[in-house]
């Protein structure tokens, strides 16, 4: 729809400006004070809200095709829109695995049917994500955002080197789930004080950082663009910081739960179980420092929905993974920005401009840019109630948290991806 948004502080060009924004034909038409609508142009007014470029999440599990009882493209992208996201990159642990053009077509058809926001699919590095044979990367490259076997690390160094060489030839990113299977030893939470005190089997930090170390070395050798998924340990941070100083083309992400929680927050509940696990306070502090100094480039949710039954089996037996699209920005804004630990502009860089730039997605509010925008109301106070999520997954460690800030409106290419029903009018009709 053609629309003028008023009453917002607009994040444009790296700074906040008080401006109206007019949208026409799915793009930003103009910015300015006191814009007057023309014929057929609707006006929506907000009271002391922010207007951000849409957020980008480069690590989500939408579960379709193959596991629609956990999530669908429709439910997952509605959750994304409610969380301020206008673009998400969908991981390939699906059925069928997108390891060929034929299999990727199944996912792309589901995206066309159900997506409310931009969905960019990953293709698998190896056939079936089994680590034995490379997928046809040349065939897949034009239609995927990057390559990943997320959910499992590529165990063979020779296989990963071949994948990186091929990705470098194709100009594509390899997004690495870094985990050494032989070091897991049946663990399912962090190998720390909580595990020892409660008789649980732990996952050592080396299982992550050892493969980060290997993949950074391979990226330096091959010239591949490397992205490290869900960094959780201080050793991984140190390795990546050093690699960047040496000129290796590597970026990394962490997730809100690693910045806000530690293994001392664990409860005997599946909503605290994810992979990598919640680590120590020292790891969290290292990640916070790395977010501030630029070693950590972006924040992603690793949104990983499961059924209620799959998450009801306690720490030992529940499936790995939590949901995060609807809480990510508000929990970080409330706990870090309002607490003075993280500037709001830096949070927007971590969750909007930096992931978009690395993965080649549109981002920004300027004349001619796509109208991928979201309104954030920092004055709304709310309690995290998972039963009210749009996502089919309800497992979150943030259940019951009191938060500041919600997104009443998200537009993707000028279309309403999410509008709070209280907005009414044309927005509600287009929702």
N, C-alpha and C positions, 0 to 999 in steps of 0.2 A: 504494500500500500504506500501511497505518497503521504508523508507524515512530517510534522514539525514537533520535535521534542523540546520542551521548555523546562526551566527550573533546575537544571543540573550543572554541576561542576564537571566539565568535560576533560578527560585525559587525552590530550592530543599533542603530538610532537614532544612527548616526554615531560609535559607539564600540565597542570590543571588550569583551565580557563573557564570563566563564566560565559557561556554562550548557548544560544539556541542551535539546534542542528536540524537541517531539513533533508529529508530522504526522498528521492524520486527514482522510480524504476529499479529499485534494488540497490542503489548506490547512494553515497553521501553527495548531496547536491551543493549545499553551501553551509557555512557556519557564520554566525553573526548574532549581534544583540537585537532583540525586539523584531525578529523576523515576522513578516505578515504573510499568512497563508493565501495562496491563490485558489482558484476554483478546483474543487475535488481534493484539496489537501486537508487532512485531518490534523488536529492539534491535541497533544497529550501533555499535561502539565504535572510536574513533580515538585515536591517541596524539599529543597535542600538535599537532593540526592546526587549521586555520582553517575556519569555516563562513561563507561569503559569500552575499549575495543573488546570484542568477544574473547573469552578465555579459550585456551587451547590445551587439551590434555593428550599427550602423546602415548599414554599407556592405559588403555581400558580393555576390558573383556566384555563384549556384548553378547557372547554365547550363542548367537545365531549365525549360521545354521548348526544344528546338531544338539544343542542343549537349551532349547527354548523354555524348558521348565525352570531354568535358573534366571534367564533374562531374555528379552527380545530386542531387536533393533528399535522397535517402537518404544518400549518401556525404558530402555537404556538411554536413548537420545532425549526422551522427555526429562528423565532425571538430569541429564547433562544440561539441557536448556534451563531447568529450574535452578541449577547451580551456576549459571552464568556462562556456560561453555557454548561456543558456536562451532567448534571443530574438535573432533576426537579421532585418535588413531587406534584402530581396532586390532587387537592381537590375534594371532593365527591359530591358537589351540582350539580348533573347531572340528566339526565333522560334516563334510570332508575338510581336511586341512588344505588351505589354499597354497598348494605346492605345484599346481599346474594351472594353465589357463582355464581348463574345464572346471576345476574345483573352485577357482577364484570366481568364475561366473556365477556360481550358486550364491556366494556371499554378496556379490555385487547386485544380484537380483533382489535379495532381501533388503539391502540398503536402499535401493530405488523404491521399494514398496513402503518401507516403514520409517525412514530416517527423518527426523525433525531438524537436525543440524548436519553439518558436513561430517561425513564419516570417511576416513581415509584408511583403507585396509593395509595391514602388513601382509607380506607373503612369507612363507616359511623359508628358512635357510636350507633345510634338508627335507627329503621326502618323508612325509608323515611325522615330521619333527623327531625322527628316530636317530639322527646323527650318523647315518650310514652312507647316504648318497645325496649329493647336492640336488636341490630342486632345479628346475629349468629357469634359472635366474634371468636369462636374457628374454625369455618369453614373458615373464611376469613383470619385469622392471617397468615397462611403460604404464602399468595400471596399479602399481602398489606404491605406498609412501616410503617403504623401507623393507628390509629383511630382518626377520627375527625368528628364533625358535623358543620364544618366551614360554616359561613354565619349566624349562629344563635347559641346562647349559650344554653347549656343544663340547663333548668330552675330548674328542680327538683334536690335538693341535694341528695335525696335518689337514684335517677336514676344515678346521676354522681358517687356516691359512689359504686354502683353495677358495673358500667362500669370500674371504676378504679380497683376494686378488680379482675375483670375478666381479664383486661389487665395485671395486675401484675402477675397473674397466667400464662399468655401466654407469658410474657416477652416482651410486646409491649408498645410503647409510646402512650399516649393520648395527642393529640394536641388540646388545648382548645381555642375556640373562646369565650372570656369572655365578656359577655354582659347581664345585668339584664333588661329584657324586660319592667318590670313595671316602670323603671326609665327613659325610653326613651321619653315618653310623646310627641310623634309625632315629635321629633327633627330630624334634618338632617345635621346640621353643629355643630361645637363646641359651647357650651354655654359660649360665651365670648363677647368681646367688639364688634366684627364685627356683630355678631348676634343681639345684642341689638341695635346697631346703624342703622341696615338695616331692622329691623323688621322680622328677621328670628327666627324660633323655634330652640332652642339649645339642644344638647346632652350633658348632664353633665358628668364630669369625673368619678363620682361615679358609673355610669352605667358600666364602665369597671373595676375599681379597686375593687369594692365590690365583683365581681365574681372571680377576681384574688385571692383575700383574701380567699374566700371559697375553691377554687380549690387547692390552696397551702396547706390549712389545710387538705383537703381530701387526697392529695397525701402523706402527712406526716402520716396520719392514715393508709393508705392502702399499702404503699410501692410502689405505681405506679410511673413509669417514666412519668413525666409531662412536656409538652412543651407548653408555653403560646404564642399564636399567636399575631402578630401585636400590640405590646405594644406601647401605645401612651401617657401615663400620668406619671407624676412624682410620684404619689402615688403608681402606679403599680410597678415602679422601686424600691421604698423603700421596698415594701412588698417582692419582689423577692430577693432583696439583703439580707434582714433579713432571709428569708427562706434558702437561700444558706448557710449563716453563721451557721444555725442550722442543716445543713446536709440533708435538703430535696433534693430529686433528681429532680430538676427542672431546665429547661433551658427556654430561651425566645428569641424572635426575635423582631426586629423593622424593619421599611422600610425606604428607602431613603427619601421619602417625609416628614416623621416625623423628620428627622435629618436636613433637609434643608429648610423647610417651616413652617410657623405658620399661625394662622387664620388671622393675619394682611396682609397676602399675598393673601387672597381670592379675587376672582372676581366673578361677576354674570354669571358664566359659569360652565356647568356640568363637565368640565375637572378638577375642583377643589373639586369635591364631591366624597368622599370615606368613608368607614367605617372600623375602627374608623376615625373620622374627623381630619383635621389639628387642632392641639391644640395651646396652648399659647407659648410664648417665654420661659417661665419658664419650661414648659414641654419639649420643645426641648432642652434646656440647660441641664436638668436632664438626658435626653436620651443620649446626647453627652458625658456627664460625665460617664454614665453607660457603654457606648461602650468602653471607655478608661480603666475603672477599672475592666471590665470583667463581670459586672452584666448582661449586654446584651451580649448574646453568639454569635449571628449571625444576619446577615441582609438578609432579604427575600424581594421579590418585592410585594407580594400580587397582582401579575399580574391578572387583572380582566377586560377583554375586554367586551365591549358592542357595539351595533350597533350605527351608527352616530345618528339615530333618538332618540335612548334611552338616548343619552348624550346631546341632543340639547334643553332640557327643562329647563335649568337654575338650580340654586342650589336647589330649592324646589322640582322640579318634575323629574329631571334626575335620572337615575339609579345610585346606588352606585358602584364606582369602576373605577380604572384607569389602564392603561397598564404601564409596567416598565422593561420588560426583556431587551430591546435594549438600555436603557439609564442608568440602575442602576449603573454599575461600572463606566462608564465615568463621571456621574454627581458627584459621591462621590470622585473620583480621582481628578477631577477638583476643586471642591469646598472645600474639606477637606484635601486631601493629598497635593496638590500643595499649598494650603493655610497654611500648617503647623499644622493643627489641628489634623491630624490622620496619623500615619506612614503607608507607603504602605504595609509593612509586616503585620500590624494589620488588614488592610482592607482585605488582602488575607485570613487571618485567619477567619475573620467574614463571608466571602463569599465563602470560599472553604473548608479549613481543618476542621473548627469547625462544620458546618452543616453536612459535610460528616461523621465525626466521630460520631456525636450524632445519625444519622439516618442509620448508618451501610453501607455507600457507599464508593467505592474506591476513593482514593485521594493521590496524591503525584507523584513525578518524581524521580524514582529510578529504577535500573535494575530489570526487572520482573514485574513492575507495569503496569496496563492497560494504554494504550496510550490515555488517556483522557486529552487532552492538549489544550491550547489556546494561541495564540500569540497576544500580546498587543503592539500596536504602539503608544507610548505616544506623538509622534510628530505631529500626524494628528489632525488638527483643523477642527471642523465641527459644523454646526448648526442643532439643533433638528428640523426636518421637518417631522411631523407625517404622512403626505401623502406618505412618502417613507418607512415607516415601513413594515416589513414582516408580522407583526401581523395584523389581520383584525381589531383590535381595534386601535383607533387613539387618544383617550382621554388621554392627559398627561399635567400636570401643568408645565412641563419643555419645552413645545413648544417654539421655538425661542431662547432657551439658546445656548450660544456659549460654546462649550466643547473642551477639549483636550483629545485625545486618543480614538482609535477604535481597534476592533479585526479583523485583516485581515484573520485569519485562526483559525478554531476550528476543532479539531479531536476528535472523540468518538470511542474508541476501535480501533484506527488506521485508521478509515475511515473518509473521509472529510464530516463533518456536515455542514460546511460553509467555503467557500473560496472566498475572494474578487475577482471579475472577472479580476482585474488587475494583479493578480498573474500568470494567464495563465498556460500553460503547463499541466502536468499530474494532478495537483491539480484542475484546472478548469474542466478537463475531468471527474474527479471523483465526482465533486460537485453535 
